[in-house]
Amino acid sequence: MSKRSAILLIGIWIILLPFLGFPYDLKNILFVFTGIALIYFGYSLRRKIRERDGYSSENPKNYPAEASYSENEGPENKEGGN
């Protein structure tokens, strides 16, 4: 199962959870664990996307490594053009 599918299923689970008839305390515990799972999948998916798009920890402004910026102009590619 992909991380995107897992996030979708967690969203459906969150929608259904209040109506499934669990006791109050158990429902709270399930919401906490669901939130932890959602944070994990969201963070790992974010890391994967950032790695794919060329963001790195060496680039503190979080711009793609191949882009350069001018003060009065938009982003310019190092290969010589907009």
Secondary structure, 3 states (H helix, E strand, C coil): CCHHHHHHHHHHHHHHHHHCCCCHHHHHHHHHHHHHHHHHHHHHHHHHHHHHCCCCCCCCCCCCCCEEECCCCCEEECCCEC
